[in-house]
Amino acid sequence: MGSDPMVFYSCAVLASMMFALEAYLLMPTTFIAFLMGRWMTKKDPLFFTIFLRYLDEKHAFSSLPRPEDWSRRPAGWGRGLPW
């Protein structure tokens, strides 16, 4: 259907949950979510794969310096920096 399989399965689960909960007025949100996922897949086919990998490794990409980043470095390789 032109979208990533994960987008399709997520929308199918969302629609079935809304159907089971009898939230019929919210069913169009599933279609809108599907169209947005399809648009993102057409823009970049690997978007959802990369996004899930990013969510899985969020702890590895910290922008804050930690003591273990510089304390084990040998002299001359950034050891003793003020931060």
TORMAR-850614 format. One record per residue (C-alpha): x, y, z. Coordinates in nm, 4 decimals, always signed. Each point is the difference from the previous one (the first is absolute). Layout:
% residues N
         xx         yy         zz
          X          Y          Z
...
//
This chain:
% residues 83
         xx         yy         zz
    +0.0000    +0.0000    +0.0000
    +0.3005    +0.2289    -0.0349
    +0.0971    +0.0147    +0.3646
    +0.2502    -0.1662    +0.2263
    -0.1338    -0.3305    +0.1379
    +0.0359    +0.1284    +0.3548
    -0.2223    +0.2996    -0.0807
    -0.2638    -0.2252    -0.1498
    +0.0020    -0.2448    +0.2921
    -0.0065    +0.2831    +0.2544
    -0.2994    +0.1580    -0.1715
    -0.1738    -0.3388    -0.0204
    +0.0501    -0.0586    +0.3741
    -0.1170    +0.3538    +0.0771
    -0.3118    -0.0427    -0.2143
    -0.0857    -0.3364    +0.1527
    +0.0404    +0.1420    +0.3518
    -0.2306    +0.2897    -0.0863
    -0.2500    -0.2397    -0.1514
    +0.0089    -0.2208    +0.3095
    -0.0425    +0.2985    +0.2302
    -0.2854    +0.1286    -0.2172
    +0.1786    +0.3305    -0.0577
    -0.1390    +0.0389    -0.3489
    +0.0445    +0.3762    -0.0075
    +0.3770    -0.0414    +0.0406
    +0.0351    -0.2408    -0.2934
    +0.0965    +0.2786    -0.2467
    +0.3124    +0.0674    +0.2088
    +0.1255    -0.3422    -0.1055
    -0.0375    +0.0961    -0.3640
    +0.1781    +0.3311    +0.0596
    +0.2834    -0.1811    +0.1816
    +0.0268    -0.2428    -0.2916
    +0.0196    +0.2855    -0.2525
    +0.2693    +0.1746    +0.2059
    +0.1999    -0.3226    +0.0282
    -0.0347    -0.0594    -0.3726
    +0.1169    +0.3542    -0.0736
    +0.3049    -0.0447    +0.2272
    +0.0794    -0.3352    -0.1619
    -0.0075    +0.1591    -0.3452
    +0.2275    +0.2798    +0.1181
    +0.2518    -0.2402    +0.1547
    -0.0537    -0.3789    -0.0241
    +0.2321    -0.0665    +0.2952
    -0.1540    +0.2598    +0.2325
    -0.1749    -0.2422    +0.2343
    +0.2926    -0.2435    +0.0085
    +0.2396    +0.2777    +0.0982
    -0.2508    +0.1492    +0.2454
    -0.0435    -0.3326    +0.1804
    +0.3768    -0.0471    +0.0134
    +0.0316    +0.3507    +0.1468
    -0.2612    -0.0773    +0.2666
    +0.1796    -0.3224    +0.0885
    +0.3400    +0.1703    +0.0421
    -0.1054    +0.3257    +0.1649
    +0.2243    -0.0635    +0.2992
    +0.3125    -0.0145    -0.2200
    -0.0314    +0.3492    -0.1464
    +0.0186    +0.2328    +0.2968
    +0.1100    +0.3569    -0.0648
    +0.1090    +0.0497    +0.3604
    +0.3604    -0.0828    +0.0898
    +0.0374    -0.2778    +0.2553
    +0.3027    -0.0705    +0.2206
    +0.0591    -0.3370    -0.1662
    +0.0415    +0.1799    -0.3338
    +0.3214    +0.1728    +0.1020
    +0.1294    -0.1753    +0.3122
    +0.1343    -0.3069    -0.1824
    +0.1725    +0.1919    -0.2785
    +0.3785    +0.0028    -0.0089
    +0.1869    +0.3281    +0.0411
    -0.0052    +0.2054    -0.3158
    -0.3327    -0.1412    -0.1174
    -0.2316    +0.2405    +0.1816
    +0.0838    -0.0982    +0.3543
    -0.0086    +0.2866    +0.2460
    -0.2456    +0.2121    -0.1965
    -0.1881    +0.2523    +0.2106
    -0.3375    -0.1660    -0.0541
//
